[in-house]
Amino acid sequence: MSSSEELRQVVRNLADTFNDPKVRESSYFDFYNDSLVIHGFPPNLPTNKEGFKQFIYLLWKAFPDIRIIFEDIIIEGNKVVCRYYLTGTHDGAFGDLQSTGKKFKVNGMTEFSFNKAKIVERWNLVDMVSLKEQLTG
């Protein structure tokens, strides 16, 4: 089992990788075990690592400058809960919404379950109502 500080560093590295367009496609998914199970993502996607990849690639295409900023990182055992906000610019299609060029900032929370230093399960909650209001308002 990884220590709390090791897990804290893993999720910080995860955010840094997600935020860096130069390295994210080559290394972001290395944080996730191949047995990954996801919850709280669009219901039309598989709940495995492949479905997670599909969603993240959609985000990166729709919001090429997307950034995640962790405000709280809470650790208990092998679970890490992060409260964060996402920012970015809507420069590509997102679902049925074509690019608007608008900037957004939305809140979210994610719970990661780890096996050693790899994420094996992820629960996600993002304020999608606020996102859609900011992009269409």
C-alpha positions in Angstrom: 0.0 0.0 0.0 1.3 3.5 -0.9 1.6 6.1 1.8 -0.7 9.1 2.0 2.0 11.4 0.8 2.9 9.0 -2.1 -0.8 9.0 -3.2 -1.0 12.8 -2.8 2.0 13.1 -5.2 0.5 10.6 -7.7 -2.7 12.7 -8.0 -0.7 15.9 -8.2 1.3 14.3 -11.0 -1.9 13.2 -12.6 -3.2 16.8 -12.7 0.1 18.1 -14.0 0.0 15.5 -16.8 -3.7 16.2 -17.7 -2.9 19.9 -17.9 0.1 19.6 -20.2 -0.9 19.1 -23.9 2.7 18.2 -24.7 2.7 15.0 -22.6 -0.9 14.2 -21.7 -1.7 11.9 -24.7 1.5 9.9 -24.2 1.4 9.4 -20.4 -1.9 10.4 -18.8 -3.5 7.0 -19.0 -0.4 5.4 -17.4 -1.9 6.4 -14.0 -4.8 4.0 -14.6 -4.8 0.2 -14.2 -6.0 -1.7 -17.2 -8.8 -3.1 -14.9 -10.1 0.5 -14.3 -13.9 0.8 -13.6 -15.4 4.3 -14.0 -18.6 5.8 -12.5 -20.3 9.1 -13.2 -19.4 9.4 -16.9 -21.8 9.5 -19.8 -24.0 6.4 -19.8 -23.3 5.6 -23.5 -19.6 4.9 -22.8 -18.2 1.6 -21.5 -17.4 1.7 -17.8 -13.8 0.5 -18.3 -10.5 2.1 -19.2 -11.4 2.3 -22.9 -14.6 4.2 -22.2 -12.6 6.6 -19.9 -10.1 7.2 -22.7 -12.9 8.0 -25.1 -14.3 10.6 -22.7 -11.0 12.2 -22.0 -10.1 12.5 -25.7 -13.5 14.1 -26.2 -12.7 16.7 -23.5 -9.2 17.4 -24.9 -10.6 17.9 -28.4 -13.5 20.1 -27.2 -11.4 22.0 -24.7 -7.8 21.9 -25.9 -6.6 24.2 -23.0 -8.6 22.4 -20.3 -7.0 22.5 -16.9 -7.8 20.8 -13.6 -6.9 22.5 -10.3 -7.2 20.5 -7.2 -8.3 22.6 -4.2 -8.6 19.7 -1.7 -7.0 16.3 -1.6 -8.3 14.0 1.1 -6.8 10.6 1.6 -8.0 7.6 3.6 -6.4 4.2 3.1 -6.3 3.5 -0.7 -8.9 6.2 -1.5 -8.2 9.7 -2.6 -11.0 12.3 -2.9 -10.2 15.5 -4.8 -12.3 18.7 -5.0 -11.3 20.7 -7.9 -12.3 23.1 -10.7 -11.9 22.8 -14.4 -11.2 25.7 -16.7 -10.9 26.0 -20.4 -12.1 27.3 -23.7 -14.8 25.6 -25.8 -12.9 25.2 -29.2 -14.4 22.0 -30.5 -17.6 20.0 -30.5 -18.8 18.7 -27.1 -21.7 16.4 -27.6 -24.2 18.1 -29.8 -22.8 21.6 -28.9 -20.5 23.0 -31.6 -17.6 25.2 -30.6 -18.6 28.5 -29.0 -15.2 29.9 -28.2 -16.4 30.6 -24.7 -14.4 30.2 -21.5 -15.7 28.2 -18.6 -15.0 27.3 -15.0 -16.8 24.5 -13.3 -16.5 22.5 -10.0 -16.1 18.8 -9.6 -15.2 16.0 -7.3 -13.5 12.7 -8.0 -12.8 9.7 -5.8 -9.9 7.5 -6.9 -9.3 4.0 -5.5 -5.8 2.8 -5.8 -4.0 -0.5 -6.0 -0.5 0.4 -5.2 0.2 3.5 -7.3 -2.4 2.7 -10.1 -6.0 3.9 -10.1 -8.4 0.9 -10.3 -11.7 2.7 -9.8 -12.9 6.3 -10.3 -16.1 8.0 -9.3 -16.7 11.4 -10.9 -19.1 14.3 -10.3 -18.8 17.5 -12.4 -21.3 20.4 -12.5 -22.4 19.8 -16.1 -25.4 22.1 -15.8 -23.1 25.0 -15.0 -20.8 24.0 -17.9 -23.7 24.0 -20.4 -25.1 27.3 -19.1 -21.6 28.9 -19.5 -21.2 27.6 -23.0 -24.7 28.5 -24.3 -25.5 31.5 -22.2 
